[in-house]
Amino acid sequence: MIRYLRFPDLKARGIANNRVTLNDLIENHDFPEGQMLSRNRRGWNEALVDHWCAARPAAKAAKPPLRGAAKRLAERKAEKQPATASPPPAPKQRRRARTAAAMQGENTS
């Protein structure tokens, strides 16, 4: 039995968030056109959609480099952080260190 997917099903699968993107996939990326199920309903064969998804590259392309204000903000953050700084201790370790320091202070007085 053939199962047809409607647009909300394609959206739930993360294939297309809107109809413009869906039309672009159909025109430029070999996505199946689907079939008219009734006068105002279009459906896509689930097997064809699964085959199309499996044929797509698994990894997405790298993000484009930052520009403008986002680039300046990233550069400022990088300048503020020292390159050789060790990460801060975990919360439990800090608590233990404070407790140990307090106990040593009590013992010396």
C-alpha positions as CSV (number, residue, x, y, z in Angstrom):
1,M,0.0,0.0,0.0
2,I,1.4,3.4,-1.0
3,R,1.5,6.0,1.8
4,Y,1.4,9.6,0.9
5,L,2.9,12.4,2.9
6,R,1.2,15.8,3.0
7,F,3.1,19.1,3.4
8,P,2.8,19.1,7.3
9,D,4.5,15.7,7.2
10,L,7.3,17.1,5.1
11,K,7.7,20.0,7.5
12,A,7.8,17.6,10.5
13,R,10.6,15.7,8.9
14,G,12.6,18.9,8.4
15,I,12.5,18.7,4.6
16,A,10.9,22.1,3.9
17,N,9.7,24.7,6.3
18,N,7.6,26.5,3.7
19,R,6.2,26.1,0.3
20,V,8.7,28.3,-1.4
21,T,11.5,26.1,-0.1
22,L,9.6,23.0,-1.3
23,N,9.2,24.5,-4.8
24,D,12.9,25.2,-4.9
25,L,13.6,21.6,-3.9
26,I,11.4,20.3,-6.6
27,E,12.8,22.6,-9.3
28,N,16.5,22.5,-8.4
29,H,17.2,19.5,-6.2
30,D,15.3,16.6,-7.8
31,F,12.7,16.4,-5.0
32,P,9.6,14.4,-6.2
33,E,6.8,16.6,-7.5
34,G,4.1,14.6,-5.8
35,Q,0.7,13.8,-7.0
36,M,-2.6,15.6,-6.8
37,L,-4.8,13.5,-4.4
38,S,-7.8,15.7,-4.9
39,R,-8.6,19.2,-6.2
40,N,-6.6,21.0,-3.5
41,R,-4.5,18.2,-2.0
42,R,-1.0,17.2,-3.0
43,G,0.7,14.2,-1.6
44,W,4.2,12.8,-1.9
45,N,4.9,9.1,-2.1
46,E,6.7,8.2,1.2
47,A,9.0,5.7,-0.5
48,L,10.2,8.3,-3.0
49,V,10.7,10.9,-0.3
50,D,12.7,8.4,1.8
51,H,14.8,7.5,-1.3
52,W,15.5,11.2,-2.0
53,C,16.5,11.8,1.7
54,A,18.8,8.8,1.6
55,A,20.5,10.1,-1.5
56,R,21.2,13.5,0.0
57,P,24.6,14.2,1.5
58,A,24.6,13.4,5.2
59,A,26.8,16.3,6.4
60,K,25.8,19.8,5.9
61,A,28.3,22.3,4.4
62,A,30.4,24.3,6.9
63,K,28.9,27.6,8.1
64,P,30.0,30.7,6.2
65,P,32.5,32.9,8.0
66,L,31.2,35.6,10.3
67,R,30.9,39.1,9.0
68,G,30.3,42.6,10.4
69,A,29.2,43.0,14.0
70,A,29.1,39.2,14.6
71,K,32.7,39.0,13.5
72,R,33.8,41.9,15.7
73,L,32.0,40.4,18.7
74,A,33.7,37.0,18.3
75,E,37.1,38.7,18.0
76,R,36.5,40.7,21.2
77,K,35.5,37.5,23.1
78,A,38.6,35.8,21.8
79,E,40.8,38.7,23.0
80,K,39.3,38.7,26.5
81,Q,39.9,35.0,27.1
82,P,43.6,34.1,27.7
83,A,44.8,31.3,25.5
84,T,46.4,29.2,28.3
85,A,43.7,29.6,30.9
86,S,42.6,26.4,32.6
87,P,38.8,25.9,33.0
88,P,37.3,26.9,36.3
89,P,36.9,24.0,38.8
90,A,33.6,22.3,39.0
91,P,31.1,23.7,41.6
92,K,31.7,20.8,44.1
93,Q,35.4,21.3,43.9
94,R,35.1,25.0,44.6
95,R,32.8,24.3,47.6
96,R,35.3,21.7,48.9
97,A,38.2,24.2,48.5
98,R,36.3,26.9,50.4
99,T,35.4,24.5,53.1
100,A,38.9,23.3,53.4
101,A,40.2,26.8,53.5
102,A,37.7,27.8,56.2
103,M,38.7,24.8,58.3
104,Q,42.3,25.7,58.0
105,G,41.5,29.2,59.1
106,E,39.7,27.9,62.2
107,N,42.6,25.6,63.1
108,T,45.2,28.3,62.9
109,S,43.4,30.7,65.2
